[in-house]
Amino acid sequence: MKLDAKLVMPWIVAVVVLAVVVAQTAEALRQSGVWRSASRVPAVRTVDPYDHIERALARVQPAIPPGGLRNPLAFGFVPITVVGHPEVSHPRIPPPPPQPVLTSIVWDNDPRATVRWNSHDYSVRRNSLFADFRVLSISRDEVVLESGKETLRLKLPRKGE
């Protein structure tokens, strides 16, 4: 039987590729330490992250005197001793709510005004609503607003104010 190069060459290439793959895999396993014996691997001491907690819990705690504790389930008055001067708390008065500011008035047949409230400018007319306010009237130098039962008079600031 005569060997033909076309029939033998694929088998030779397959055997060479298989040998290269086996050699590279064996070298990788040796370098990673998987094929090493246990005696050659140096012993690594792992640090327990909870070791300091275990030591703190194992320490003997000093005894608490019986007079220093009270029964949390007992009902009744517990005397309180004040050391030093007690602090007197003064009632905190809340600051007054911010007021709208009249910035301009356009006086013509249908007067309009610009009012600044909560960092917003509102263009208003008589009987218009903005935020919690209702415009009652607009005159040449003031705007009258109603908020609930309270009436506010906003004056137009003079030059230099």
BELZI-V576925 format. One record per pair of residues at least 12 apart in sequence whose ideal C-beta (glycine too) atoms are under 7 Angstrom apart, sorted by the first residue. I is the first residue (numbers start at 1). J is the second residue. D is the distance in Angstrom with one decimal. If there is no record, write none. Layout:
# BELZI-V576925
I/J/D
I/J/D
This chain:
# BELZI-V576925
99/152/6.8
100/115/4.9
100/116/6.7
100/117/4.2
100/133/6.7
100/145/6.8
100/154/6.2
101/115/6.9
101/116/4.6
102/115/5.8
102/143/5.4
102/154/3.9
102/155/6.7
102/156/5.4
103/115/6.8
103/116/5.3
103/121/6.9
105/138/6.5
105/140/6.9
105/156/5.8
107/140/5.5
110/125/6.7
111/138/4.4
112/124/6.8
112/125/5.4
113/138/5.3
113/143/4.9
115/130/6.9
115/143/6.8
115/154/6.9
117/130/7.0
117/131/5.5
118/131/6.9
126/138/5.7
132/147/5.3
133/145/4.5
133/146/6.8
133/147/5.1
134/146/4.7
141/155/6.5
141/156/4.9
142/154/6.2
142/155/5.1
142/156/6.5
